[in-house]
Amino acid sequence: MEILTAMTASFGLMAGYYGLRSAWRKATYKKPRARGIDPVGEAEVFLAYGRNRDAVRVLKDALRDEPDNLAAKVALLRAYSSSSDSKAYCSLARDVQHQVKDQPVWHTIQENGRRLAPQDPLFAAKA
């Protein structure tokens, strides 16, 4: 019984710590541009270290300020692909399709899309 009580208390402390840590990050967050940093570059660093949630947060924030930033949208597609978020990936791919359809990046978007959502006709290979 003592072990169960100790484990419950330990779990409560860990949950409290992570909750406070998350709240602190949100409260002290400054946009990359306000810090003199390119948001896409910062997101790429996050992606390189496997911090997909941080990359998504930075890129979504950048797109709120610059909704036509194609580089941010393509980086966000990469973040969605890395985190296997097929619903968000497909939605954003449809949004950028008309801008990148004739560029090499579209082939990469289609390849990742076929992996995430093979049933989606947007990513069908052209014969």
Backbone atoms as SQL, in Angstrom:
CREATE TABLE atoms (id INTEGER PRIMARY KEY, chain TEXT, resi INTEGER, resn TEXT, atom TEXT, x REAL, y REAL, z REAL);
INSERT INTO atoms VALUES
  (1, 'A', 1, 'MET', 'N', 0.826, -1.198, 0.000),
  (2, 'A', 1, 'MET', 'CA', 0.000, 0.000, 0.000),
  (3, 'A', 1, 'MET', 'C', 0.872, 1.264, 0.000),
  (4, 'A', 2, 'GLU', 'N', 1.985, 1.215, 0.739),
  (5, 'A', 2, 'GLU', 'CA', 2.879, 2.373, 0.807),
  (6, 'A', 2, 'GLU', 'C', 3.502, 2.658, -0.551),
  (7, 'A', 3, 'ILE', 'N', 3.786, 1.597, -1.290),
  (8, 'A', 3, 'ILE', 'CA', 4.381, 1.773, -2.612),
  (9, 'A', 3, 'ILE', 'C', 3.398, 2.486, -3.532),
  (10, 'A', 4, 'LEU', 'N', 2.149, 2.086, -3.483),
  (11, 'A', 4, 'LEU', 'CA', 1.116, 2.714, -4.311),
  (12, 'A', 4, 'LEU', 'C', 0.961, 4.190, -3.962),
  (13, 'A', 5, 'THR', 'N', 0.985, 4.507, -2.688),
  (14, 'A', 5, 'THR', 'CA', 0.875, 5.902, -2.237),
  (15, 'A', 5, 'THR', 'C', 2.082, 6.707, -2.713),
  (16, 'A', 6, 'ALA', 'N', 3.266, 6.112, -2.622),
  (17, 'A', 6, 'ALA', 'CA', 4.485, 6.796, -3.054),
  (18, 'A', 6, 'ALA', 'C', 4.473, 7.028, -4.566),
  (19, 'A', 7, 'MET', 'N', 4.019, 6.027, -5.319),
  (20, 'A', 7, 'MET', 'CA', 3.961, 6.180, -6.773),
  (21, 'A', 7, 'MET', 'C', 2.948, 7.246, -7.172),
  (22, 'A', 8, 'THR', 'N', 1.829, 7.283, -6.497),
  (23, 'A', 8, 'THR', 'CA', 0.804, 8.290, -6.788),
  (24, 'A', 8, 'THR', 'C', 1.330, 9.686, -6.488),
  (25, 'A', 9, 'ALA', 'N', 2.016, 9.838, -5.374),
  (26, 'A', 9, 'ALA', 'CA', 2.587, 11.135, -5.018),
  (27, 'A', 9, 'ALA', 'C', 3.650, 11.548, -6.026),
  (28, 'A', 10, 'SER', 'N', 4.487, 10.591, -6.431),
  (29, 'A', 10, 'SER', 'CA', 5.532, 10.875, -7.419),
  (30, 'A', 10, 'SER', 'C', 4.923, 11.307, -8.747),
  (31, 'A', 11, 'PHE', 'N', 3.893, 10.603, -9.174),
  (32, 'A', 11, 'PHE', 'CA', 3.213, 10.962, -10.416),
  (33, 'A', 11, 'PHE', 'C', 2.610, 12.362, -10.317),
  (34, 'A', 12, 'GLY', 'N', 2.022, 12.676, -9.187),
  (35, 'A', 12, 'GLY', 'CA', 1.444, 14.009, -8.983),
  (36, 'A', 12, 'GLY', 'C', 2.496, 15.098, -9.061),
  (37, 'A', 13, 'LEU', 'N', 3.661, 14.851, -8.471),
  (38, 'A', 13, 'LEU', 'CA', 4.750, 15.831, -8.538),
  (39, 'A', 13, 'LEU', 'C', 5.250, 16.018, -9.966),
  (40, 'A', 14, 'MET', 'N', 5.390, 14.906, -10.699),
  (41, 'A', 14, 'MET', 'CA', 5.853, 15.000, -12.082),
  (42, 'A', 14, 'MET', 'C', 4.843, 15.752, -12.941),
  (43, 'A', 15, 'ALA', 'N', 3.570, 15.434, -12.781),
  (44, 'A', 15, 'ALA', 'CA', 2.531, 16.113, -13.564),
  (45, 'A', 15, 'ALA', 'C', 2.509, 17.600, -13.234),
  (46, 'A', 16, 'GLY', 'N', 2.654, 17.930, -11.966),
  (47, 'A', 16, 'GLY', 'CA', 2.700, 19.334, -11.559),
  (48, 'A', 16, 'GLY', 'C', 3.892, 20.055, -12.149),
  (49, 'A', 17, 'TYR', 'N', 5.048, 19.400, -12.138),
  (50, 'A', 17, 'TYR', 'CA', 6.268, 20.000, -12.702),
  (51, 'A', 17, 'TYR', 'C', 6.087, 20.293, -14.187),
  (52, 'A', 18, 'TYR', 'N', 5.623, 19.297, -14.945),
  (53, 'A', 18, 'TYR', 'CA', 5.455, 19.495, -16.384),
  (54, 'A', 18, 'TYR', 'C', 4.365, 20.514, -16.698),
  (55, 'A', 19, 'GLY', 'N', 3.344, 20.567, -15.884),
  (56, 'A', 19, 'GLY', 'CA', 2.310, 21.586, -16.074),
  (57, 'A', 19, 'GLY', 'C', 2.855, 22.986, -15.851),
  (58, 'A', 20, 'LEU', 'N', 3.623, 23.158, -14.789),
  (59, 'A', 20, 'LEU', 'CA', 4.239, 24.466, -14.520),
  (60, 'A', 20, 'LEU', 'C', 5.259, 24.830, -15.588),
  (61, 'A', 21, 'ARG', 'N', 6.017, 23.841, -16.032),
  (62, 'A', 21, 'ARG', 'CA', 7.020, 24.093, -17.074),
  (63, 'A', 21, 'ARG', 'C', 6.356, 24.569, -18.366),
  (64, 'A', 22, 'SER', 'N', 5.259, 23.922, -18.731),
  (65, 'A', 22, 'SER', 'CA', 4.522, 24.314, -19.924),
  (66, 'A', 22, 'SER', 'C', 3.944, 25.722, -19.783),
  (67, 'A', 23, 'ALA', 'N', 3.385, 26.017, -18.630),
  (68, 'A', 23, 'ALA', 'CA', 2.825, 27.355, -18.390),
  (69, 'A', 23, 'ALA', 'C', 3.923, 28.413, -18.441),
  (70, 'A', 24, 'TRP', 'N', 5.087, 28.105, -17.898),
  (71, 'A', 24, 'TRP', 'CA', 6.208, 29.050, -17.916),
  (72, 'A', 24, 'TRP', 'C', 6.663, 29.326, -19.343),
  (73, 'A', 25, 'ARG', 'N', 6.756, 28.277, -20.156),
  (74, 'A', 25, 'ARG', 'CA', 7.159, 28.456, -21.554),
  (75, 'A', 25, 'ARG', 'C', 6.173, 29.349, -22.302),
  (76, 'A', 26, 'LYS', 'N', 4.895, 29.137, -22.073),
  (77, 'A', 26, 'LYS', 'CA', 3.881, 29.950, -22.748),
  (78, 'A', 26, 'LYS', 'C', 3.926, 31.390, -22.273),
  (79, 'A', 27, 'ALA', 'N', 4.146, 31.588, -20.981),
  (80, 'A', 27, 'ALA', 'CA', 4.146, 32.938, -20.415),
  (81, 'A', 27, 'ALA', 'C', 5.374, 33.740, -20.839),
  (82, 'A', 28, 'THR', 'N', 6.487, 33.070, -21.072),
  (83, 'A', 28, 'THR', 'CA', 7.727, 33.784, -21.396),
  (84, 'A', 28, 'THR', 'C', 8.072, 33.730, -22.884),
  (85, 'A', 29, 'TYR', 'N', 7.183, 33.200, -23.701),
  (86, 'A', 29, 'TYR', 'CA', 7.456, 33.054, -25.130),
  (87, 'A', 29, 'TYR', 'C', 7.519, 34.408, -25.824),
  (88, 'A', 30, 'LYS', 'N', 8.587, 34.603, -26.597),
  (89, 'A', 30, 'LYS', 'CA', 8.712, 35.777, -27.454),
  (90, 'A', 30, 'LYS', 'C', 8.839, 35.290, -28.883),
  (91, 'A', 31, 'LYS', 'N', 8.166, 35.951, -29.785),
  (92, 'A', 31, 'LYS', 'CA', 8.212, 35.569, -31.187),
  (93, 'A', 31, 'LYS', 'C', 9.646, 35.658, -31.699),
  (94, 'A', 32, 'PRO', 'N', 10.009, 34.759, -32.626),
  (95, 'A', 32, 'PRO', 'CA', 11.369, 34.777, -33.162),
  (96, 'A', 32, 'PRO', 'C', 11.752, 36.122, -33.793),
  (97, 'A', 33, 'ARG', 'N', 10.845, 36.721, -34.546),
  (98, 'A', 33, 'ARG', 'CA', 11.158, 38.014, -35.186),
  (99, 'A', 33, 'ARG', 'C', 11.465, 39.075, -34.134),
  (100, 'A', 34, 'ALA', 'N', 10.774, 39.032, -32.982),
  (101, 'A', 34, 'ALA', 'CA', 11.026, 39.993, -31.906),
  (102, 'A', 34, 'ALA', 'C', 12.416, 39.786, -31.311),
  (103, 'A', 35, 'ARG', 'N', 12.964, 38.564, -31.464),
  (104, 'A', 35, 'ARG', 'CA', 14.305, 38.260, -30.985),
  (105, 'A', 35, 'ARG', 'C', 15.335, 38.390, -32.090),
  (106, 'A', 36, 'GLY', 'N', 14.902, 38.837, -33.281),
  (107, 'A', 36, 'GLY', 'CA', 15.818, 39.008, -34.406),
  (108, 'A', 36, 'GLY', 'C', 16.183, 37.701, -35.091),
  (109, 'A', 37, 'ILE', 'N', 15.295, 36.715, -35.021),
  (110, 'A', 37, 'ILE', 'CA', 15.560, 35.395, -35.588),
  (111, 'A', 37, 'ILE', 'C', 14.503, 35.084, -36.641),
  (112, 'A', 38, 'ASP', 'N', 14.935, 34.459, -37.724),
  (113, 'A', 38, 'ASP', 'CA', 14.008, 34.007, -38.753),
  (114, 'A', 38, 'ASP', 'C', 13.206, 32.825, -38.209),
  (115, 'A', 39, 'PRO', 'N', 11.877, 32.906, -38.202),
  (116, 'A', 39, 'PRO', 'CA', 11.076, 31.816, -37.643),
  (117, 'A', 39, 'PRO', 'C', 11.251, 30.486, -38.376),
  (118, 'A', 40, 'VAL', 'N', 11.446, 30.541, -39.681),
  (119, 'A', 40, 'VAL', 'CA', 11.634, 29.303, -40.434),
  (120, 'A', 40, 'VAL', 'C', 12.965, 28.660, -40.037),
  (121, 'A', 41, 'GLY', 'N', 13.991, 29.457, -39.890),
  (122, 'A', 41, 'GLY', 'CA', 15.288, 28.936, -39.461),
  (123, 'A', 41, 'GLY', 'C', 15.217, 28.322, -38.074),
  (124, 'A', 42, 'GLU', 'N', 14.515, 28.994, -37.170),
  (125, 'A', 42, 'GLU', 'CA', 14.369, 28.453, -35.825),
  (126, 'A', 42, 'GLU', 'C', 13.596, 27.138, -35.848),
  (127, 'A', 43, 'ALA', 'N', 12.546, 27.086, -36.654),
  (128, 'A', 43, 'ALA', 'CA', 11.753, 25.862, -36.757),
  (129, 'A', 43, 'ALA', 'C', 12.593, 24.723, -37.341),
  (130, 'A', 44, 'GLU', 'N', 13.446, 25.027, -38.297),
  (131, 'A', 44, 'GLU', 'CA', 14.311, 24.000, -38.880),
  (132, 'A', 44, 'GLU', 'C', 15.253, 23.420, -37.828),
  (133, 'A', 45, 'VAL', 'N', 15.750, 24.265, -36.936),
  (134, 'A', 45, 'VAL', 'CA', 16.603, 23.779, -35.847),
  (135, 'A', 45, 'VAL', 'C', 15.792, 22.871, -34.924),
  (136, 'A', 46, 'PHE', 'N', 14.585, 23.299, -34.581),
  (137, 'A', 46, 'PHE', 'CA', 13.726, 22.460, -33.749),
  (138, 'A', 46, 'PHE', 'C', 13.484, 21.100, -34.409),
  (139, 'A', 47, 'LEU', 'N', 13.211, 21.115, -35.713),
  (140, 'A', 47, 'LEU', 'CA', 12.966, 19.860, -36.428),
  (141, 'A', 47, 'LEU', 'C', 14.206, 18.972, -36.436),
  (142, 'A', 48, 'ALA', 'N', 15.366, 19.578, -36.574),
  (143, 'A', 48, 'ALA', 'CA', 16.610, 18.800, -36.579),
  (144, 'A', 48, 'ALA', 'C', 16.822, 18.069, -35.255),
  (145, 'A', 49, 'TYR', 'N', 16.315, 18.654, -34.180),
  (146, 'A', 49, 'TYR', 'CA', 16.456, 18.039, -32.864),
  (147, 'A', 49, 'TYR', 'C', 15.211, 17.260, -32.432),
  (148, 'A', 50, 'GLY', 'N', 14.280, 17.052, -33.357),
  (149, 'A', 50, 'GLY', 'CA', 13.097, 16.256, -33.048),
  (150, 'A', 50, 'GLY', 'C', 12.062, 16.971, -32.197),
  (151, 'A', 51, 'ARG', 'N', 12.154, 18.292, -32.113),
  (152, 'A', 51, 'ARG', 'CA', 11.201, 19.060, -31.306),
  (153, 'A', 51, 'ARG', 'C', 10.081, 19.578, -32.212),
  (154, 'A', 52, 'ASN', 'N', 9.268, 18.650, -32.701),
  (155, 'A', 52, 'ASN', 'CA', 8.230, 18.964, -33.681),
  (156, 'A', 52, 'ASN', 'C', 7.187, 19.932, -33.141),
  (157, 'A', 53, 'ARG', 'N', 6.763, 19.740, -31.895),
  (158, 'A', 53, 'ARG', 'CA', 5.738, 20.634, -31.330),
  (159, 'A', 53, 'ARG', 'C', 6.233, 22.071, -31.278),
  (160, 'A', 54, 'ASP', 'N', 7.496, 22.270, -30.913),
  (161, 'A', 54, 'ASP', 'CA', 8.045, 23.622, -30.870),
  (162, 'A', 54, 'ASP', 'C', 8.106, 24.220, -32.275),
  (163, 'A', 55, 'ALA', 'N', 8.486, 23.403, -33.247),
  (164, 'A', 55, 'ALA', 'CA', 8.553, 23.876, -34.628),
  (165, 'A', 55, 'ALA', 'C', 7.165, 24.282, -35.125),
  (166, 'A', 56, 'VAL', 'N', 6.167, 23.464, -34.840),
  (167, 'A', 56, 'VAL', 'CA', 4.792, 23.776, -35.263),
  (168, 'A', 56, 'VAL', 'C', 4.332, 25.072, -34.609),
  (169, 'A', 57, 'ARG', 'N', 4.608, 25.233, -33.323),
  (170, 'A', 57, 'ARG', 'CA', 4.188, 26.456, -32.610),
  (171, 'A', 57, 'ARG', 'C', 4.813, 27.701, -33.241),
  (172, 'A', 58, 'VAL', 'N', 6.115, 27.643, -33.514),
  (173, 'A', 58, 'VAL', 'CA', 6.815, 28.796, -34.103),
  (174, 'A', 58, 'VAL', 'C', 6.268, 29.107, -35.492),
  (175, 'A', 59, 'LEU', 'N', 6.053, 28.080, -36.296),
  (176, 'A', 59, 'LEU', 'CA', 5.588, 28.299, -37.668),
  (177, 'A', 59, 'LEU', 'C', 4.150, 28.791, -37.723),
  (178, 'A', 60, 'LYS', 'N', 3.290, 28.241, -36.881),
  (179, 'A', 60, 'LYS', 'CA', 1.907, 28.734, -36.847),
  (180, 'A', 60, 'LYS', 'C', 1.874, 30.194, -36.399),
  (181, 'A', 61, 'ASP', 'N', 2.707, 30.525, -35.438),
  (182, 'A', 61, 'ASP', 'CA', 2.795, 31.904, -34.968),
  (183, 'A', 61, 'ASP', 'C', 3.271, 32.821, -36.089),
  (184, 'A', 62, 'ALA', 'N', 4.265, 32.377, -36.843),
  (185, 'A', 62, 'ALA', 'CA', 4.777, 33.167, -37.970),
  (186, 'A', 62, 'ALA', 'C', 3.702, 33.353, -39.032),
  (187, 'A', 63, 'LEU', 'N', 2.913, 32.309, -39.267),
  (188, 'A', 63, 'LEU', 'CA', 1.868, 32.408, -40.291),
  (189, 'A', 63, 'LEU', 'C', 0.709, 33.294, -39.848),
  (190, 'A', 64, 'ARG', 'N', 0.513, 33.460, -38.559),
  (191, 'A', 64, 'ARG', 'CA', -0.501, 34.419, -38.097),
  (192, 'A', 64, 'ARG', 'C', -0.079, 35.841, -38.460),
  (193, 'A', 65, 'ASP', 'N', 1.221, 36.108, -38.385),
  (194, 'A', 65, 'ASP', 'CA', 1.734, 37.443, -38.730),
  (195, 'A', 65, 'ASP', 'C', 1.935, 37.614, -40.234),
  (196, 'A', 66, 'GLU', 'N', 2.320, 36.535, -40.914),
  (197, 'A', 66, 'GLU', 'CA', 2.601, 36.568, -42.353),
  (198, 'A', 66, 'GLU', 'C', 1.883, 35.400, -43.029),
  (199, 'A', 67, 'PRO', 'N', 0.574, 35.528, -43.268),
  (200, 'A', 67, 'PRO', 'CA', -0.191, 34.390, -43.798),
  (201, 'A', 67, 'PRO', 'C', 0.231, 33.916, -45.189),
  (202, 'A', 68, 'ASP', 'N', 0.972, 34.718, -45.934),
  (203, 'A', 68, 'ASP', 'CA', 1.397, 34.326, -47.279),
  (204, 'A', 68, 'ASP', 'C', 2.837, 33.828, -47.322),
  (205, 'A', 69, 'ASN', 'N', 3.445, 33.561, -46.183),
  (206, 'A', 69, 'ASN', 'CA', 4.839, 33.128, -46.116),
  (207, 'A', 69, 'ASN', 'C', 4.929, 31.666, -46.566),
  (208, 'A', 70, 'LEU', 'N', 5.299, 31.481, -47.831),
  (209, 'A', 70, 'LEU', 'CA', 5.352, 30.142, -48.420),
  (210, 'A', 70, 'LEU', 'C', 6.430, 29.284, -47.760),
  (211, 'A', 71, 'ALA', 'N', 7.561, 29.873, -47.428),
  (212, 'A', 71, 'ALA', 'CA', 8.638, 29.109, -46.780),
  (213, 'A', 71, 'ALA', 'C', 8.169, 28.553, -45.439),
  (214, 'A', 72, 'ALA', 'N', 7.403, 29.340, -44.703),
  (215, 'A', 72, 'ALA', 'CA', 6.874, 28.872, -43.416),
  (216, 'A', 72, 'ALA', 'C', 5.863, 27.744, -43.625),
  (217, 'A', 73, 'LYS', 'N', 5.069, 27.842, -44.665),
  (218, 'A', 73, 'LYS', 'CA', 4.083, 26.791, -44.938),
  (219, 'A', 73, 'LYS', 'C', 4.771, 25.482, -45.320),
  (220, 'A', 74, 'VAL', 'N', 5.814, 25.570, -46.134),
  (221, 'A', 74, 'VAL', 'CA', 6.535, 24.360, -46.533),
  (222, 'A', 74, 'VAL', 'C', 7.238, 23.741, -45.325),
  (223, 'A', 75, 'ALA', 'N', 7.821, 24.575, -44.470),
  (224, 'A', 75, 'ALA', 'CA', 8.452, 24.064, -43.249),
  (225, 'A', 75, 'ALA', 'C', 7.408, 23.436, -42.324),
  (226, 'A', 76, 'LEU', 'N', 6.228, 24.031, -42.271),
  (227, 'A', 76, 'LEU', 'CA', 5.156, 23.477, -41.443),
  (228, 'A', 76, 'LEU', 'C', 4.705, 22.118, -41.998),
  (229, 'A', 77, 'LEU', 'N', 4.692, 21.986, -43.315),
  (230, 'A', 77, 'LEU', 'CA', 4.385, 20.680, -43.910),
  (231, 'A', 77, 'LEU', 'C', 5.410, 19.641, -43.455),
  (232, 'A', 78, 'ARG', 'N', 6.663, 20.044, -43.424),
  (233, 'A', 78, 'ARG', 'CA', 7.720, 19.125, -42.968),
  (234, 'A', 78, 'ARG', 'C', 7.502, 18.733, -41.507),
  (235, 'A', 79, 'ALA', 'N', 7.111, 19.700, -40.688),
  (236, 'A', 79, 'ALA', 'CA', 6.855, 19.415, -39.271),
  (237, 'A', 79, 'ALA', 'C', 5.671, 18.467, -39.119),
  (238, 'A', 80, 'TYR', 'N', 4.612, 18.702, -39.880),
  (239, 'A', 80, 'TYR', 'CA', 3.453, 17.809, -39.826),
  (240, 'A', 80, 'TYR', 'C', 3.828, 16.399, -40.295),
  (241, 'A', 81, 'SER', 'N', 4.663, 16.329, -41.318),
  (242, 'A', 81, 'SER', 'CA', 5.108, 15.038, -41.818),
  (243, 'A', 81, 'SER', 'C', 5.931, 14.308, -40.760),
  (244, 'A', 82, 'SER', 'N', 6.821, 15.027, -40.101),
  (245, 'A', 82, 'SER', 'CA', 7.671, 14.417, -39.065),
  (246, 'A', 82, 'SER', 'C', 6.857, 13.907, -37.887),
  (247, 'A', 83, 'SER', 'N', 5.765, 14.588, -37.584),
  (248, 'A', 83, 'SER', 'CA', 4.940, 14.166, -36.454),
  (249, 'A', 83, 'SER', 'C', 3.752, 13.290, -36.892),
  (250, 'A', 84, 'SER', 'N', 3.719, 12.933, -38.177),
  (251, 'A', 84, 'SER', 'CA', 2.673, 12.060, -38.746),
  (252, 'A', 84, 'SER', 'C', 1.262, 12.604, -38.532),
  (253, 'A', 85, 'ASP', 'N', 1.107, 13.921, -38.651),
  (254, 'A', 85, 'ASP', 'CA', -0.209, 14.554, -38.523),
  (255, 'A', 85, 'ASP', 'C', -0.826, 14.651, -39.920),
  (256, 'A', 86, 'SER', 'N', -1.440, 13.559, -40.361),
  (257, 'A', 86, 'SER', 'CA', -1.930, 13.488, -41.742),
  (258, 'A', 86, 'SER', 'C', -3.052, 14.479, -42.032),
  (259, 'A', 87, 'LYS', 'N', -3.931, 14.712, -41.078),
  (260, 'A', 87, 'LYS', 'CA', -5.055, 15.626, -41.306),
  (261, 'A', 87, 'LYS', 'C', -4.544, 17.055, -41.556),
  (262, 'A', 88, 'ALA', 'N', -3.661, 17.538, -40.699),
  (263, 'A', 88, 'ALA', 'CA', -3.112, 18.883, -40.865),
  (264, 'A', 88, 'ALA', 'C', -2.250, 18.962, -42.127),
  (265, 'A', 89, 'TYR', 'N', -1.508, 17.891, -42.406),
  (266, 'A', 89, 'TYR', 'CA', -0.648, 17.857, -43.595),
  (267, 'A', 89, 'TYR', 'C', -1.489, 17.985, -44.865),
  (268, 'A', 90, 'CYS', 'N', -2.529, 17.197, -44.967),
  (269, 'A', 90, 'CYS', 'CA', -3.380, 17.222, -46.167),
  (270, 'A', 90, 'CYS', 'C', -4.030, 18.591, -46.348),
  (271, 'A', 91, 'SER', 'N', -4.506, 19.172, -45.276),
  (272, 'A', 91, 'SER', 'CA', -5.151, 20.477, -45.346),
  (273, 'A', 91, 'SER', 'C', -4.177, 21.546, -45.836),
  (274, 'A', 92, 'LEU', 'N', -2.987, 21.563, -45.283),
  (275, 'A', 92, 'LEU', 'CA', -1.998, 22.574, -45.689),
  (276, 'A', 92, 'LEU', 'C', -1.474, 22.295, -47.093),
  (277, 'A', 93, 'ALA', 'N', -1.328, 21.037, -47.459),
  (278, 'A', 93, 'ALA', 'CA', -0.875, 20.692, -48.818),
  (279, 'A', 93, 'ALA', 'C', -1.862, 21.212, -49.855),
  (280, 'A', 94, 'ARG', 'N', -3.158, 21.099, -49.561),
  (281, 'A', 94, 'ARG', 'CA', -4.170, 21.645, -50.481),
  (282, 'A', 94, 'ARG', 'C', -4.030, 23.164, -50.602),
  (283, 'A', 95, 'ASP', 'N', -3.688, 23.797, -49.490),
  (284, 'A', 95, 'ASP', 'CA', -3.541, 25.248, -49.470),
  (285, 'A', 95, 'ASP', 'C', -2.362, 25.719, -50.327),
  (286, 'A', 96, 'VAL', 'N', -1.256, 24.983, -50.306),
  (287, 'A', 96, 'VAL', 'CA', -0.055, 25.431, -51.031),
  (288, 'A', 96, 'VAL', 'C', 0.048, 24.836, -52.437),
  (289, 'A', 97, 'GLN', 'N', -0.806, 23.905, -52.770),
  (290, 'A', 97, 'GLN', 'CA', -0.710, 23.196, -54.048),
  (291, 'A', 97, 'GLN', 'C', -0.597, 24.143, -55.241),
  (292, 'A', 98, 'HIS', 'N', -1.463, 25.134, -55.297),
  (293, 'A', 98, 'HIS', 'CA', -1.470, 26.026, -56.465),
  (294, 'A', 98, 'HIS', 'C', -0.197, 26.875, -56.554),
  (295, 'A', 99, 'GLN', 'N', 0.500, 27.077, -55.436),
  (296, 'A', 99, 'GLN', 'CA', 1.717, 27.894, -55.442),
  (297, 'A', 99, 'GLN', 'C', 2.964, 27.096, -55.822),
  (298, 'A', 100, 'VAL', 'N', 2.974, 25.802, -55.539),
  (299, 'A', 100, 'VAL', 'CA', 4.196, 25.015, -55.732),
  (300, 'A', 100, 'VAL', 'C', 4.034, 23.857, -56.713),
  (301, 'A', 101, 'LYS', 'N', 2.900, 23.786, -57.377),
  (302, 'A', 101, 'LYS', 'CA', 2.576, 22.640, -58.241),
  (303, 'A', 101, 'LYS', 'C', 3.662, 22.331, -59.272),
  (304, 'A', 102, 'ASP', 'N', 4.298, 23.337, -59.837),
  (305, 'A', 102, 'ASP', 'CA', 5.298, 23.123, -60.890),
  (306, 'A', 102, 'ASP', 'C', 6.724, 23.185, -60.361),
  (307, 'A', 103, 'GLN', 'N', 6.906, 23.120, -59.058),
  (308, 'A', 103, 'GLN', 'CA', 8.242, 23.195, -58.460),
  (309, 'A', 103, 'GLN', 'C', 8.644, 21.828, -57.916),
  (310, 'A', 104, 'PRO', 'N', 9.952, 21.590, -57.803),
  (311, 'A', 104, 'PRO', 'CA', 10.412, 20.292, -57.274),
  (312, 'A', 104, 'PRO', 'C', 9.892, 19.982, -55.869),
  (313, 'A', 105, 'VAL', 'N', 9.636, 20.998, -55.062),
  (314, 'A', 105, 'VAL', 'CA', 9.157, 20.763, -53.697),
  (315, 'A', 105, 'VAL', 'C', 7.799, 20.057, -53.693),
  (316, 'A', 106, 'TRP', 'N', 7.021, 20.239, -54.760),
  (317, 'A', 106, 'TRP', 'CA', 5.712, 19.593, -54.828),
  (318, 'A', 106, 'TRP', 'C', 5.862, 18.067, -54.877),
  (319, 'A', 107, 'HIS', 'N', 6.907, 17.588, -55.540),
  (320, 'A', 107, 'HIS', 'CA', 7.139, 16.143, -55.595),
  (321, 'A', 107, 'HIS', 'C', 7.432, 15.592, -54.201),
  (322, 'A', 108, 'THR', 'N', 8.181, 16.340, -53.412),
  (323, 'A', 108, 'THR', 'CA', 8.463, 15.933, -52.032),
  (324, 'A', 108, 'THR', 'C', 7.187, 15.949, -51.204),
  (325, 'A', 109, 'ILE', 'N', 6.381, 16.984, -51.393),
  (326, 'A', 109, 'ILE', 'CA', 5.105, 17.074, -50.676),
  (327, 'A', 109, 'ILE', 'C', 4.225, 15.880, -51.029),
  (328, 'A', 110, 'GLN', 'N', 4.197, 15.511, -52.315),
  (329, 'A', 110, 'GLN', 'CA', 3.388, 14.364, -52.746),
  (330, 'A', 110, 'GLN', 'C', 3.916, 13.052, -52.156),
  (331, 'A', 111, 'GLU', 'N', 5.234, 12.873, -52.152),
  (332, 'A', 111, 'GLU', 'CA', 5.817, 11.643, -51.595),
  (333, 'A', 111, 'GLU', 'C', 5.452, 11.489, -50.120),
  (334, 'A', 112, 'ASN', 'N', 5.630, 12.572, -49.369),
  (335, 'A', 112, 'ASN', 'CA', 5.284, 12.521, -47.944),
  (336, 'A', 112, 'ASN', 'C', 3.781, 12.319, -47.766),
  (337, 'A', 113, 'GLY', 'N', 2.997, 12.939, -48.629),
  (338, 'A', 113, 'GLY', 'CA', 1.546, 12.779, -48.562),
  (339, 'A', 113, 'GLY', 'C', 1.110, 11.349, -48.838),
  (340, 'A', 114, 'ARG', 'N', 1.768, 10.700, -49.795),
  (341, 'A', 114, 'ARG', 'CA', 1.434, 9.297, -50.080),
  (342, 'A', 114, 'ARG', 'C', 1.760, 8.409, -48.881),
  (343, 'A', 115, 'ARG', 'N', 2.793, 8.756, -48.141),
  (344, 'A', 115, 'ARG', 'CA', 3.158, 7.984, -46.953),
  (345, 'A', 115, 'ARG', 'C', 2.145, 8.207, -45.833),
  (346, 'A', 116, 'LEU', 'N', 1.706, 9.470, -45.662),
  (347, 'A', 116, 'LEU', 'CA', 0.790, 9.813, -44.569),
  (348, 'A', 116, 'LEU', 'C', -0.666, 9.485, -44.883),
  (349, 'A', 117, 'ALA', 'N', -1.073, 9.751, -46.117),
  (350, 'A', 117, 'ALA', 'CA', -2.486, 9.565, -46.507),
  (351, 'A', 117, 'ALA', 'C', -2.543, 8.953, -47.905),
  (352, 'A', 118, 'PRO', 'N', -2.224, 7.672, -48.014),
  (353, 'A', 118, 'PRO', 'CA', -2.157, 7.040, -49.340),
  (354, 'A', 118, 'PRO', 'C', -3.475, 7.066, -50.110),
  (355, 'A', 119, 'GLN', 'N', -4.598, 7.203, -49.412),
  (356, 'A', 119, 'GLN', 'CA', -5.901, 7.207, -50.069),
  (357, 'A', 119, 'GLN', 'C', -6.263, 8.573, -50.652),
  (358, 'A', 120, 'ASP', 'N', -5.534, 9.617, -50.298),
  (359, 'A', 120, 'ASP', 'CA', -5.871, 10.968, -50.758),
  (360, 'A', 120, 'ASP', 'C', -5.476, 11.161, -52.224),
  (361, 'A', 121, 'PRO', 'N', -6.412, 11.523, -53.088),
  (362, 'A', 121, 'PRO', 'CA', -6.106, 11.693, -54.516),
  (363, 'A', 121, 'PRO', 'C', -5.163, 12.868, -54.796),
  (364, 'A', 122, 'LEU', 'N', -5.023, 13.789, -53.873),
  (365, 'A', 122, 'LEU', 'CA', -4.110, 14.928, -54.058),
  (366, 'A', 122, 'LEU', 'C', -2.679, 14.446, -54.253),
  (367, 'A', 123, 'PHE', 'N', -2.345, 13.315, -53.673),
  (368, 'A', 123, 'PHE', 'CA', -0.968, 12.825, -53.715),
  (369, 'A', 123, 'PHE', 'C', -0.759, 11.692, -54.713),
  (370, 'A', 124, 'ALA', 'N', -1.746, 11.448, -55.547),
  (371, 'A', 124, 'ALA', 'CA', -1.640, 10.383, -56.535),
  (372, 'A', 124, 'ALA', 'C', -0.501, 10.683, -57.506),
  (373, 'A', 125, 'ALA', 'N', 0.249, 9.666, -57.828),
  (374, 'A', 125, 'ALA', 'CA', 1.354, 9.817, -58.768),
  (375, 'A', 125, 'ALA', 'C', 0.790, 10.001, -60.179),
  (376, 'A', 126, 'LYS', 'N', 1.350, 10.927, -60.895),
  (377, 'A', 126, 'LYS', 'CA', 0.935, 11.164, -62.289),
  (378, 'A', 126, 'LYS', 'C', 1.717, 10.222, -63.194),
  (379, 'A', 127, 'ALA', 'N', 1.004, 9.565, -64.080),
  (380, 'A', 127, 'ALA', 'CA', 1.662, 8.619, -64.984),
  (381, 'A', 127, 'ALA', 'C', 2.268, 9.325, -66.167);
